[in-house]
């Protein structure tokens, strides 16, 4: 069945239900959903739920009591914001505005979907990385989980001054290393001798031509 477009509030309702199910392993009650959506009455929440059921995004029994589930065909409908560009070569000025929303399967997300964003890769310094069997080429969309810490060896988004870049996070003797993973020998490591500002950790890649 072809999915119909959702209103902004319906999209928010679907995301809140999804995040609640992910965290609690069951759907929220109408009262809980109303609180999550900051609605004054449960009738408003019920109206959004019924609209999502009619459009095929939710499956639920008539007697609504934690009986909702998200339709498998709707999982790919979650939209993650695309926030500016990211340098995979020389760092590029980070743009803190949402350019668009990119549909992405909810199966690839862990925790609240609000904690994820996409960045567009620029350059070739990560074209030899293996992210779920895919590398990062110029124009690809990189899924980032927003967090300010990372483990050594992870691919991170690091902020250097007002510029951001994706690199593998490593540690040297008294310094950090932002290491490229590239077929191009002109891409060199960046050495950081102070606290590094981490913006997030790479989770997945959508190829620019997909």
Secondary structure, DSSP 8 states (H G I E B T S, - for coil): -------HHHHHHHHHHHHHHHHHSS---HHHHHHHTT-S-HHHHHHHHHHHHHTTSEE--SS-SS--EE-GGGGGG-EEEEEEEEESSS-EE---SEEEEEE--GGG--S-GGGEEEEEEESSTTTT--BTTB---TT-EEEEEE-S---TT-EEEEEETTEEEEEEEEE-SSSEEEE---S-TT---EEE-S--EEEEEEEEEE-TT-
